[in-house]
Each structure stands twice: as C-alpha cells, then as structure tokens.
Amino acid sequence: MSKSFGQLIGGLILRKRKALGLTQLQLSEDAFGTPARVRRISELENGTVSNPHPRTIDPLLVALGVSESEIAKCAEEANYHPDDNLTEAYSHIESTLRKVAEQFENENPRANFDEITQFLESKAREYANLKQQMNEILESSEVFSNSIQSASSQIEAGNIEGAIGFLKDAEDTQLQEKTIKQIRKQASISIARGNCAFLQDDLALCYQCYERAALYLSHFDKLEMITLFEDLAGQIYEGSRRSAYHYVWISVDLLNRCFVEIENTEICDAVLAGLQLKTSMALRQHSVDLNAEERLRALESSIDHAREAVKLFGQLEDDSEYDLPSSQVVLANSFLDLSRLTLDNSHIEAAIEILSDAYDRLEQVKNSRPIFSYVANSLGSAMLRKSNMHQEPLSPEVMKRAREVFSASEICARENFDIEALISASINLGQIFFSQSQASEENSQNAEFLRLLAISKFTQCQEFFSKTRLPYQLAELHFLLGEVLYVHALHSNEEMYEIFSIRCLDAYFQSLEFITVEDEPERYAYIKCRIGGIYGNHAVRIKGETEKYDLERAIESFEEAEAIYSEKTDKSRLEICSSNLDRLKEELRKID
C-alpha cells in the first residue's frame, strides 16, 4: 500500500532525528524554541498527519537539515501536490500567516497538524480571493488605478495595513462619481477594504466598510442593497458559526441596518421574508455570546423575526419547499433556546407544535428534501427537552417516537450527503441509546450494549468535525461522550476500566476547551466533579504507582468545583464536593 506524503515526511523526520541523536523534546526546543511541540513531532513521526504543507513544518525541516530534494522525493513518491494558494501565500505574506497560525494554536492547543494546515489553507484562499478581487477592480478602473495598484502591491508584500490606506484613497476618489456602475465599483472597493480589515482582525473597521458598501447602493437600487447586506451578513454568519471567534455581531448589525434603510419602503414579501429569516438566524447565533439578560432580548427578537418569516413564506403561492420549513425550524429552535434560559415549558410546547406541522408535511417526500433532516432533528430534540424539563425518565412511548424521528433524519441526511444533519441525528440517537441504557439494569447485557451503541454514535461523529469546524457543537459532543464513558467505565472489568477511564478523561478535557468557567460556571464545575470522580475511582480500583497522583488530581478537581458551587450558593452540590474531598484527603493521608 502506498504511503501518504505525511507518512513519508514523518518517517524522514524520525530517521534524521535519530541520526542526530536528538530526543523529541530536544528537537522541539531546537526547531520551535519551546518544548510544547513534542506532541506535534510525535504525530508526524507516527504517520498520523496525512499531508502537511512543507511550510507548516519548515522549522523542523530546517533544524534537521532536510534538503529540498529529500522533500521533493517524498512528494513524488506519494504523488502529493501542496495547496497552490498556501504556497503562494507563504511566498508573499509569510509573517501574516505565521501570526494567525500562532493565534490559532494558542486558542486551540489540542489542534493537530492536519487541522492547522486546513486553517492556513482557508486563510490562503482568503488571500487568493482578495488578490483576485483587487485584479477585477483594477481591470474595470482607469480613474483610480494608481491607488488600486499600490494597494495590490501592499497585499503582495504582506502589508495589509498599508493596503487598507490605499483602498481608502481609492474609495474617496471613486466616491466623486455617481453612476450605478461606478457606485458598484465603489462598493467593491469598500468590501475589499473590509476583507483586508477582517484579515487583520480589525472587526470594527470591517463592519464599517461592509455597511458603507451596501449603503452606497441605497439611493440607486434598494433590492441590490438588500442583497448585498444579506450576502455580507451571510458570509460573516457562516464563518462565525464554524469557528471559536465571536464576530457574528457584525451580521446582526448589518441586517438591522438594512431594516432601517428599507423602513417605509415597499419591498416584496419574498425578499422581506428572507431578510427576516436571516436576521432571526444571526440573532440566535449571537445570543450564545451574551449574558443572560442580553440573551433573553436577543432570543425574543429572534422569535419575532422568525414568526414574521413563517407568516410571509406561508402566504407565498410560489414558496419553495425549503423556505417555510426552514423558517419553522429557526422559530422552533429559538423557542427551545428560550426554554433553556427561562425554564418555561410553554416554549417547548410551542416548538413541538411548530415542528410537528413541518414534519407531517415533509414526511412523505423526505428523500427529496434535505430540510427534512433538520426538521426531524429539531422535533426529536424538542420531545426530549420536554421530558428533561420535568426531570422524568423518558417514557417508552417518547423514546420510541424520538428514535423513529432521529433515524428518519439520519437516513435522509445520508441520502443527501449532508454532514451537519447526519452529525445532529447521530448525536441525538446516541443520547437515546444512553437514555435507554439508564432505564435498564446498569449491569445487564442490554445496558452494556446500548452504552456501546451510544459510544459508537458519538465516536462516529468526531470523524466529521474537521470538515465542519463547529467548536461549540464539538464541545457538546465531547461532553456527551464523556458522560456515557463515565458510566460504562464504572461497570467494566479492570482491564477495560483503565481504557474507558482514559478515554473519558480525554473527552471531558476536550469539552473544557470551550465550556469555560467564565461562560458556564455550573457546567464547568459539574465536569470538574466528573474528572475528580474518575481520578478518585481510578485510585481506589487500580492503586499502584499512580494512586497518589490520582488522589491529588481528584482533590484538585473537586476543590475547583467546590469554589464555584460555594460562590453560586449551591448547597446540595457543595455538600457532595465536601463529602468527596473528605474521603479523598483521608485516603491521601493513609498513603503519606
């Protein structure tokens, strides 16, 4: 079987390191100036990195004296061709790429080389698109060609800040002309400037440029202005929901500004419905970044916009088979989010009623409608949420119905090659299997089988996230996987207990990369208690050389949780922490 470029270059790095008599730690310090990259070197040498771009591992290649011919030989043998955009970007804006790569690694410490490469390739595409955009503007312009050429040269040199200045000059010059063709040209310059600002992480300037670009069209073509507002907001929305960065507020502000501009203007229902739907989606996504009071207002506003979208799409005779159910999903999900915040059961009832209507209409033709997967996922989630709200075990009827709905969603997602819908359906099915296992006798074969089904579903979903990059959903997946592994480990024999405990710890620690003490203190404390429980149980069951270490880590985790519960005045959980701490400290004293 032929090897990948990553396996070949990893093998070369391993041979070179051993020939030089270096440990991975020494190589990490020599190449990167820090011992923190040992895991990355191990990934390469073990062949788990598929196709790293040579420039992303350049410090290693230089430190080991790997020649260009040796790299070329590995590439030729694997028939590997590096991403052209990334190669070109490295030749022009290397310092910018290294800066954003460092920021990405700081915010994603567990990211592997493949994920770093994918991130840099996305940045390189942004750079290539920016260059293409500059060329298109230059081709259509004579009046301000000098400023455009200067801006393009600055981008080539990696001086994004300088490019912003020249684009500002071109923008001011072009503003003197007032024809629609020239205004469109003016808007494209402002968008290019906004893209530069976004690449530079100047989000305030990015918003100003995008807003200005759309407003240039306000007095010439309202429909074109709306379309541009929607396109720019959509671009930001999609980027934000697939990353850990919080900038979806730009989408919300752009869409709100669009509503201000079209006030007292006659707009067709189809266009207005689409604008209402996109605003609701952006507000719901934005609510995640807000405090409780602000989140409540954002969700209520999201519901208002979604209701209006459902109403308008429902009145359209030529409504597409996608728009109305899409609006219903957004409306129902906003109600579900609101129920989590207010603990009001009526919001869940409203969501179930909305989704049941959409589900019943789409069920007969689900295979031709990818939206069916999303409707089914949301309906099943609402049903489970209703049972959880009352803190009751899922009834067999609800369990059966939810499983049917999620299974239908999974089938539809597979047939339409919809990764995100498949992930949602599989995660939901995993939760159903876990719930069914808890309803069975925990030590029974049925319970064990159902837990393994849940673990299988959750693990399967992990394979897709490098493509979708949805960090908060990934954190939730790790949390759910940790929960079922925690229970499964407790009911495993000694050999399997060790394996499942380690996997459980890894799942919880990965969930804590995004479930932070600042944003979700109670949930953070809960996970810390779980981690303390794993270490504590391991100390008791396995003992041996790691017993003291396990007890110390368990105490550390429970003490951190105890501090949070004390601040939140959660007496019941505080008592649990205190009881566990007393027992663990007593065990530690016996060892000392």
C-alpha positions in Angstrom: 0.0 0.0 0.0 1.4 3.4 -1.0 2.2 5.9 1.8 0.9 9.4 2.1 3.2 12.4 2.0 2.7 12.9 5.7 3.8 9.3 6.5 6.9 9.6 4.2 8.0 13.0 5.6 7.2 11.8 9.1 9.5 8.8 8.6 12.2 11.0 7.2 12.0 13.3 10.3 12.2 10.3 12.6 15.3 9.0 10.8 17.0 12.4 10.8 16.3 13.0 14.4 17.6 9.6 15.5 20.7 10.1 13.3 21.4 13.4 15.1 20.8 11.7 18.5 18.0 14.1 19.4 15.0 13.4 21.6 11.6 14.7 20.6 11.9 17.3 23.4 15.3 18.5 22.2 14.1 18.7 18.6 11.0 20.7 19.8 13.3 23.2 21.6 15.7 23.4 18.7 13.0 23.9 16.0 10.4 25.9 17.8 12.2 27.3 20.9 9.7 25.6 23.2 9.2 22.0 24.5 5.4 22.4 23.9 5.5 21.0 20.3 6.5 17.4 21.3 3.0 16.1 20.6 3.2 17.6 17.1 6.5 15.9 16.4 5.1 12.6 17.7 2.1 13.0 15.3 4.4 13.4 12.3 6.7 10.6 13.2 3.8 8.2 13.9 2.4 8.9 10.5 -1.0 10.3 11.7 -0.6 13.6 9.8 -2.0 13.0 6.3 -0.5 15.8 4.1 1.2 18.6 6.0 2.2 21.6 3.8 6.0 21.7 3.9 6.0 25.3 5.0 3.9 24.5 8.1 6.7 22.1 9.3 9.5 24.3 7.9 11.2 24.8 11.4 11.5 21.0 11.8 12.9 20.5 8.3 15.5 23.3 8.8 16.5 22.1 12.3 17.1 18.6 10.9 18.9 19.8 7.7 16.3 18.2 5.4 17.1 19.1 1.8 14.7 20.3 -0.9 15.5 17.2 -2.9 14.5 14.9 0.0 11.2 16.8 0.4 10.6 16.5 -3.4 11.4 12.8 -3.3 8.7 12.2 -0.6 6.2 14.3 -2.6 6.9 12.5 -5.8 6.6 9.0 -4.2 3.3 10.0 -2.6 2.1 11.9 -5.7 1.5 14.8 -3.4 1.0 18.4 -4.6 0.9 21.1 -1.9 -2.0 23.6 -1.9 -1.1 26.2 -4.5 -2.9 29.0 -2.7 -1.0 28.3 0.5 2.3 28.0 -1.3 1.8 31.4 -2.9 0.5 33.0 0.3 3.7 31.8 2.1 5.8 33.5 -0.6 4.1 36.9 0.0 2.5 37.1 3.4 4.5 34.6 5.5 4.7 36.8 8.6 0.9 37.3 8.5 0.3 33.5 8.1 2.7 32.7 11.0 0.9 35.3 13.2 -2.6 33.9 12.6 -1.3 30.3 12.9 0.2 31.2 16.3 -3.1 32.7 17.4 -5.0 29.6 16.2 -2.7 27.3 18.1 -3.0 29.4 21.3 -6.8 29.2 21.1 -6.8 25.5 20.0 -4.0 23.9 22.0 -5.1 20.4 21.1 -5.2 21.1 17.3 -3.2 18.6 15.2 -1.1 19.4 12.2 -4.0 18.5 9.8 -6.3 21.0 11.5 -3.6 23.7 11.4 -3.0 23.0 7.7 -6.7 23.2 7.0 -6.9 26.5 8.9 -3.9 28.0 7.0 -5.4 26.8 3.6 -8.6 28.7 4.4 -6.6 31.8 5.1 -4.6 31.3 1.9 -7.9 31.1 0.0 -9.0 34.4 1.6 -5.7 35.9 0.4 -6.1 34.5 -3.1 -9.7 35.8 -3.3 -8.6 39.2 -2.1 -5.9 39.3 -4.8 -8.5 38.2 -7.5 -10.8 40.9 -6.2 -8.1 43.5 -6.5 -7.4 42.4 -10.1 -11.0 42.6 -11.0 -11.3 46.1 -9.6 -8.1 47.2 -11.4 -9.3 45.8 -14.8 -12.5 47.8 -14.6 -10.9 51.1 -13.4 -8.8 53.8 -15.0 -9.5 56.8 -12.8 -8.0 55.4 -9.6 -5.7 52.7 -10.9 -2.6 54.1 -9.1 -4.3 53.6 -5.7 -5.5 50.2 -6.6 -2.1 49.1 -7.9 -0.5 50.4 -4.8 -2.9 48.5 -2.6 -2.3 45.4 -4.6 1.4 45.8 -4.2 1.0 46.2 -0.4 -1.0 43.0 -0.2 1.7 41.2 -2.3 4.2 42.4 0.3 2.1 41.3 3.2 1.4 44.8 4.4 -2.3 44.6 4.9 -2.4 47.8 6.9 -0.8 49.7 4.0 -3.3 48.2 1.6 -6.2 49.5 3.8 -4.9 53.0 3.5 -4.5 52.9 -0.4 -8.0 51.4 -0.7 -9.3 54.2 1.4 -7.7 56.7 -1.0 -9.3 54.9 -4.0 -12.7 54.8 -2.2 -12.6 58.6 -1.6 -11.6 59.2 -5.2 -14.3 57.0 -6.6 -17.0 58.4 -4.4 -16.9 61.6 -6.6 -18.6 59.6 -9.4 -22.3 58.8 -9.1 -23.4 56.4 -11.8 -24.7 53.0 -10.7 -21.8 51.3 -12.5 -19.3 53.4 -10.6 -21.2 53.0 -7.4 -20.9 49.3 -7.7 -17.2 49.7 -8.3 -17.1 52.0 -5.2 -18.9 49.3 -3.1 -16.5 46.6 -4.3 -13.5 48.7 -3.1 -15.2 49.2 0.3 -15.8 45.4 0.5 -12.1 44.7 -0.4 -11.1 47.1 2.3 -13.4 45.4 4.8 -12.0 42.0 3.8 -8.5 43.4 4.5 -9.7 44.6 7.9 -11.2 41.2 8.7 -7.9 39.5 7.7 -6.2 42.0 10.1 -8.7 41.2 12.8 -10.0 44.8 12.8 -13.7 43.9 13.1 -15.0 47.4 13.8 -13.4 48.6 10.6 -14.6 45.5 8.7 -18.2 46.3 9.8 -17.9 50.0 8.8 -16.6 49.1 5.3 -19.3 46.4 4.7 -22.0 48.8 5.9 -20.7 51.6 3.7 -20.5 49.3 0.7 -24.2 48.4 1.0 -25.3 52.0 1.7 -23.6 53.2 -1.5 -26.4 51.4 -3.3 -29.2 52.7 -1.1 -30.3 55.6 -3.4 -29.8 53.7 -6.6 -31.3 50.2 -6.1 -32.9 49.1 -2.8 -33.1 45.5 -3.9 -29.4 45.3 -4.8 -28.6 47.0 -1.4 -30.7 44.4 0.5 -28.9 41.6 -1.4 -25.5 43.0 -0.6 -26.4 43.4 3.1 -27.6 39.8 3.1 -24.6 38.4 1.3 -22.1 40.2 3.6 -24.1 39.2 6.7 -24.3 35.6 5.5 -20.6 35.4 4.8 -19.8 36.6 8.4 -22.5 34.3 9.9 -21.2 31.1 8.2 -17.6 31.9 9.2 -18.5 32.7 12.8 -20.6 29.6 13.4 -17.8 27.4 12.2 -15.1 28.9 14.4 -14.4 29.8 18.0 -14.3 33.5 17.3 -17.1 35.8 18.3 -17.9 38.1 15.4 -21.5 37.2 14.4 -22.5 40.6 15.9 -21.3 42.0 12.5 -24.1 40.1 10.8 -26.7 41.2 13.3 -25.7 44.9 13.0 -25.6 44.7 9.2 -29.1 43.2 8.9 -30.5 45.6 11.5 -29.1 48.5 9.5 -30.7 47.1 6.4 -34.1 47.2 8.1 -33.5 50.8 9.0 -32.8 51.6 5.4 -35.9 49.9 4.0 -38.3 51.4 6.6 -41.3 53.0 4.8 -40.2 51.3 1.5 -42.3 48.9 -0.4 -40.5 45.5 -0.6 -41.9 42.3 -2.0 -42.9 39.6 0.6 -40.4 37.0 -0.7 -37.4 39.4 -0.2 -38.7 40.7 3.2 -39.3 37.1 4.4 -35.7 36.1 3.5 -34.4 39.1 5.4 -36.5 38.3 8.4 -35.2 34.7 8.4 -31.5 35.6 8.1 -31.9 38.2 10.9 -33.5 35.6 13.2 -30.7 33.1 12.5 -28.0 35.7 13.2 -29.7 36.8 16.4 -30.0 33.2 17.7 -26.3 32.6 17.0 -25.3 35.9 18.6 -27.3 35.1 21.7 -24.7 32.4 22.7 -22.1 35.2 23.3 -24.3 37.3 25.5 -25.1 37.4 29.3 -28.5 36.1 30.5 -30.4 39.4 30.2 -29.0 40.3 26.8 -29.5 36.7 25.6 -33.2 36.9 26.6 -33.7 40.0 24.5 -31.8 38.5 21.5 -33.9 35.3 21.6 -37.2 37.2 21.9 -36.1 39.3 18.9 -35.1 36.2 17.0 -38.6 34.7 17.6 -40.3 37.9 16.4 -38.3 37.9 13.1 -38.8 34.1 12.6 -42.5 34.5 13.2 -42.7 37.1 10.6 -40.7 35.0 8.1 -43.1 32.0 8.7 -46.1 34.2 8.2 -44.7 35.7 4.9 -43.4 32.5 3.4 -46.7 30.8 4.3 -48.6 33.4 2.2 -46.5 33.0 -0.9 -48.1 30.8 -3.5 -44.8 30.0 -5.2 -43.0 29.4 -1.9 -40.1 27.0 -2.3 -40.2 23.7 -0.5 -37.3 24.9 1.6 -38.1 28.4 2.9 -41.2 27.8 5.0 -39.9 24.7 6.9 -36.5 26.4 7.3 -38.3 29.3 9.0 -40.2 27.0 11.2 -37.0 25.2 12.3 -35.4 28.6 13.2 -38.5 29.7 15.1 -38.8 26.4 17.0 -35.1 26.3 17.9 -35.3 29.9 19.2 -38.2 28.8 21.4 -36.1 25.8 22.6 -33.2 28.1 23.4 -35.5 30.4 25.3 -36.9 27.5 27.3 -33.4 26.6 28.4 -32.9 30.1 29.7 -36.3 30.7 31.3 -37.2 27.0 32.2 -40.7 27.7 30.8 -42.3 24.6 29.5 -44.8 26.5 27.2 -41.9 27.4 24.9 -41.1 23.7 24.4 -44.8 23.1 23.6 -44.8 25.9 21.1 -41.6 24.4 19.4 -43.1 20.9 19.2 -46.4 22.2 17.7 -44.4 24.2 15.0 -42.1 21.3 14.2 -44.8 18.7 14.1 -46.6 20.7 11.5 -43.5 20.9 9.3 -42.6 17.2 9.9 -46.0 16.0 8.8 -46.0 18.0 5.6 -42.5 16.9 4.6 -42.5 13.3 5.8 -43.9 11.8 2.6 -41.2 13.4 0.4 -38.3 13.5 2.8 -35.8 11.9 0.5 -36.1 14.8 -2.0 -35.8 17.5 0.7 -32.7 17.8 2.7 -34.5 20.2 5.1 -36.5 17.2 6.4 -33.4 16.1 8.4 -33.2 19.4 10.2 -37.0 19.4 10.9 -36.8 15.8 12.3 -33.7 16.6 14.4 -35.3 19.6 15.9 -38.6 17.8 16.6 -36.9 14.9 18.3 -34.7 17.3 20.4 -37.9 19.2 21.4 -39.5 16.0 22.5 -36.5 15.0 24.6 -36.3 18.5 26.0 -39.9 18.3 27.2 -39.2 15.1 29.2 -36.0 16.5 30.6 -37.7 19.7 31.7 -39.9 17.7 34.1 -36.8 15.7 35.2 -38.6 12.5 34.5 -37.2 9.3 32.8 -38.1 9.2 29.2 -41.3 7.1 28.7 -41.1 4.2 26.3 -43.5 6.0 24.0 -41.4 9.2 23.8 -38.3 7.1 23.5 -39.7 5.1 20.6 -41.1 8.2 18.8 -37.8 10.2 19.2 -35.8 7.2 18.0 -38.0 6.9 14.9 -37.7 10.6 14.2 -33.9 10.7 14.6 -33.5 7.5 12.5 -35.6 9.1 9.7 -33.4 12.2 9.9 -30.2 10.1 9.7 -31.4 8.2 6.6 -32.4 11.4 4.9 -29.0 13.1 5.8 -27.1 10.1 4.3 -29.1 10.2 1.1 -28.4 13.9 0.7 -24.7 13.7 1.8 -25.5 16.3 4.5 -22.7 16.1 7.1 -24.1 18.5 9.6 -27.6 16.9 9.6 -26.0 13.5 9.9 -23.9 14.6 12.9 -27.0 16.0 14.6 -29.1 12.9 14.0 -26.3 10.6 15.1 -25.6 12.6 18.3 -29.4 12.5 19.1 -29.6 8.8 18.5 -26.5 8.3 20.8 -28.4 10.2 23.5 -31.4 8.0 23.0 -29.3 4.8 23.3 -27.7 6.2 26.5 -31.1 7.1 28.0 -32.4 3.6 27.2 -29.3 2.1 28.9 -30.0 4.0 32.0 -33.6 2.8 32.0 -32.2 -0.8 32.0 -30.5 -2.5 34.8 -27.0 -1.0 34.7 -25.0 -4.2 34.8 -27.2 -6.0 32.3 -26.1 -7.0 28.8 -28.8 -4.8 27.4 -27.5 -1.8 29.2 -23.9 -2.5 28.1 -24.9 -3.0 24.5 -26.9 0.3 24.5 -24.0 2.2 26.0 -21.7 0.8 23.3 -24.1 1.9 20.7 -24.1 5.4 22.2 -20.3 5.5 22.3 -20.2 4.3 18.6 -22.6 7.0 17.5 -20.6 9.8 19.3 -17.3 8.5 18.1 -18.5 8.3 14.6 -19.5 12.0 14.7 -16.0 13.0 15.7 -14.7 12.0 12.3 -16.7 14.7 10.6 -15.8 17.7 12.7 -12.6 18.6 11.0 -14.7 19.3 7.9 -17.4 21.3 9.6 -15.4 23.1 12.4 -18.3 23.8 14.7 -16.4 24.2 18.0 -19.3 24.5 20.5 -21.1 21.6 19.0 -17.8 19.6 19.2 -17.5 20.6 22.8 -21.0 19.3 23.4 -20.2 16.0 21.6 -17.1 15.5 23.8 -19.2 16.2 26.9 -21.8 13.6 25.9 -19.2 11.1 25.1 -17.6 11.7 28.5 -20.9 11.1 30.2 -21.5 7.7 28.7 -17.9 6.6 29.0 -18.0 7.6 32.7 -20.9 5.2 33.4 -19.5 2.5 31.1 -16.1 2.6 32.8 -17.7 2.0 36.2 -19.4 -1.2 35.0 -16.4 -2.6 33.2 -13.8 -5.1 34.3 -10.4 -4.0 35.5 -8.7 -4.2 32.1 -11.5 -2.3 30.2 -12.0 0.1 33.1 -8.5 1.5 32.5 -9.2 2.0 28.8 -12.6 3.6 29.2 -11.5 5.9 32.1 -8.6 7.3 30.0 -11.0 7.9 27.1 -13.5 9.5 29.4 -10.9 11.9 30.8 -9.8 12.9 27.3 -13.4 13.6 26.3 -14.1 15.8 29.3 -10.8 17.7 29.0 -11.6 18.4 25.3 -15.1 19.7 26.2 -13.5 22.1 28.6 -11.7 23.8 25.8 -14.9 25.6 25.1 -17.1 25.0 28.2 -15.3 27.6 30.3 -15.7 28.7 33.9 -16.5 32.3 32.7 -19.3 31.3 30.3 -20.8 28.2 32.0 -19.6 28.0 35.6 -22.1 25.4 36.8 -21.5 23.1 33.9 -17.7 23.6 34.2 -17.9 22.7 37.9 -20.0 19.6 37.1 -17.4 18.4 34.6 -14.7 19.1 37.2 -16.6 16.8 39.6 -16.8 14.1 37.0 -13.0 14.4 36.4 -12.4 14.2 40.1 -14.6 11.1 40.3 -12.6 9.4 37.5 -9.3 10.1 39.3 -10.7 9.1 42.6 -12.2 5.8 41.3 -9.0 5.0 39.5 -7.0 5.5 42.7 -9.3 3.1 44.5 -9.6 0.4 41.8 -6.1 0.4 40.3 -3.9 1.7 43.1 -0.2 1.1 42.4 2.3 3.8 41.4 -0.4 6.3 40.2 -2.5 6.2 43.3 -1.1 9.3 45.0 -1.1 11.2 41.7 -4.7 10.2 41.1 -5.8 11.3 44.5 -4.1 14.7 44.2 -5.7 15.3 40.8 -9.1 14.2 42.2 -8.8 16.6 45.2 -7.7 19.4 42.9 -10.7 18.9 40.6 -13.2 18.7 43.5 -11.7 21.8 45.2 -12.1 23.8 42.0 -15.7 22.7 41.7 -16.3 23.4 45.4 -15.2 27.0 44.9 -17.6 27.6 42.1 -20.6 26.0 43.9 -19.7 28.0 47.0 -19.9 31.2 45.0 -23.2 30.1 43.4 -24.5 29.0 46.9 -25.5 25.6 45.5 -25.8 23.8 48.9 -26.6 20.3 47.6 -23.7 20.1 45.2 -21.4 21.8 47.7 -22.2 19.1 50.2 -21.3 16.4 47.6 -18.0 18.1 46.9 -17.2 18.4 50.6 -18.0 14.8 51.2 -15.8 13.6 48.3 -13.0 15.8 49.4 -13.1 14.5 53.0 -12.9 10.9 51.7 -10.1 11.6 49.2 -8.0 13.5 51.7 -8.3 10.7 54.2 -7.1 8.2 51.5 -4.2 10.5 50.7 -3.2 10.7 54.4 -3.1 6.9 54.5 -0.5 6.9 51.7 1.6 9.7 53.2 
